[in-house]
Amino acid sequence: MHELAICQAMMSQVETIAREHRATRVTSITLGIGPLAGVEAQLLHSAYPLACAGTIAEGAELMIEATPIRVHCNGCGEDSDALINRLVCGRCGDWRTELLSGDEMLLISVELDKRRPPEACALH
């Protein structure tokens, strides 16, 4: 399951971001995944708890947003939405298009908690 490897790579990025911002924990992570990315959102959700166990993001919510498929038409110059199995121009119907989006996986946001846990009372 390559979704576990993807989650582990994502956690490496998330931990770097948390360290750079001196966060005490990560509360949520939002990903954008296009339908042509080759990543199954359900499998990613299944692999996520394993990948974040023991990290600063353990227990953080994972949210996944679908990103649209967009193409640029080399015929008329229009940018438009397209379907997964029909990458044609939405304006003129030309098949000579270039993919603009829909094959990506993006780390959209990482919500951090910077509050320090309360110090334990010392008994004297």
C-alpha positions in Angstrom: 0.0 0.0 0.0 1.8 3.1 -1.2 -0.6 5.3 0.7 1.3 4.5 3.9 4.6 5.7 2.3 2.7 8.9 1.2 1.5 9.4 4.7 5.0 8.9 6.1 6.4 11.5 3.7 3.6 13.9 4.5 4.3 13.4 8.3 8.0 14.3 7.6 6.8 17.6 6.1 4.3 18.3 8.8 6.9 17.7 11.6 9.3 20.1 9.8 6.6 22.8 9.7 5.7 22.2 13.3 9.4 22.5 14.4 9.9 25.7 12.3 6.9 27.3 14.1 7.7 25.9 17.5 4.4 24.1 17.8 3.6 21.8 20.7 1.3 19.7 18.6 -0.6 19.5 15.3 -4.4 19.6 15.5 -5.4 19.2 11.9 -4.0 18.6 8.4 -5.7 19.4 5.1 -4.7 17.8 1.9 -5.9 18.5 -1.7 -6.0 15.4 -3.9 -6.8 15.4 -7.6 -8.7 12.5 -9.2 -5.7 11.8 -11.4 -3.2 11.7 -8.6 -3.2 7.9 -8.2 -4.0 8.2 -4.5 -7.0 6.6 -2.9 -8.4 9.0 -0.3 -10.0 6.1 1.7 -6.7 4.2 1.8 -4.9 7.4 2.9 -7.4 7.8 5.8 -6.7 4.2 6.8 -2.9 4.6 6.7 -2.9 7.9 8.5 -3.2 6.8 12.1 -0.3 4.4 11.7 1.9 7.1 10.0 1.2 9.7 12.7 1.5 7.5 15.8 4.2 8.8 18.1 4.6 12.0 16.2 3.6 15.6 17.1 0.5 15.1 14.9 -0.8 12.0 16.7 -4.5 12.5 17.1 -4.7 15.3 14.5 -7.7 15.4 12.2 -6.9 14.6 8.5 -9.2 16.3 6.1 -9.0 15.6 2.3 -10.4 18.0 -0.3 -10.9 16.9 -3.9 -9.2 19.2 -6.4 -10.8 19.7 -9.8 -9.4 18.6 -13.2 -8.6 21.7 -15.2 -7.2 21.8 -18.8 -5.8 24.5 -21.1 -7.0 24.3 -24.7 -4.2 24.7 -27.3 -6.9 25.4 -29.9 -8.9 28.3 -28.4 -6.8 29.2 -25.4 -9.6 28.6 -22.9 -9.0 27.1 -19.4 -11.9 24.8 -18.3 -12.9 22.0 -16.1 -12.7 18.5 -17.5 -13.7 15.0 -16.6 -11.4 12.2 -15.5 -11.9 10.2 -18.8 -12.6 13.2 -21.1 -9.8 15.8 -21.0 -11.3 18.0 -23.7 -11.9 21.7 -23.8 -15.1 22.8 -22.1 -15.5 25.6 -24.6 -14.8 24.3 -28.0 -14.5 20.5 -27.4 -10.9 20.3 -28.8 -8.9 17.3 -27.6 -5.5 19.1 -27.8 -5.4 20.2 -24.2 -2.8 20.4 -21.5 -3.5 19.4 -17.9 -3.4 22.3 -15.5 -4.6 20.5 -12.3 -6.1 17.3 -11.1 -3.0 15.1 -10.8 -1.6 16.7 -7.7 -1.5 16.0 -4.0 -1.1 19.2 -2.0 -0.5 19.9 1.6 -3.0 22.7 1.9 -2.8 23.6 5.6 -1.4 22.4 8.9 -3.1 23.7 12.0 -0.7 24.1 14.9 -1.0 24.5 18.6 1.7 26.6 20.2 0.5 26.6 23.7 2.8 25.0 26.2 1.4 22.4 28.5 1.0 23.5 32.1 4.0 22.8 34.2 3.6 20.2 36.9 3.5 21.5 40.4 6.7 20.8 42.3 6.3 19.6 45.9 8.8 20.9 48.3 
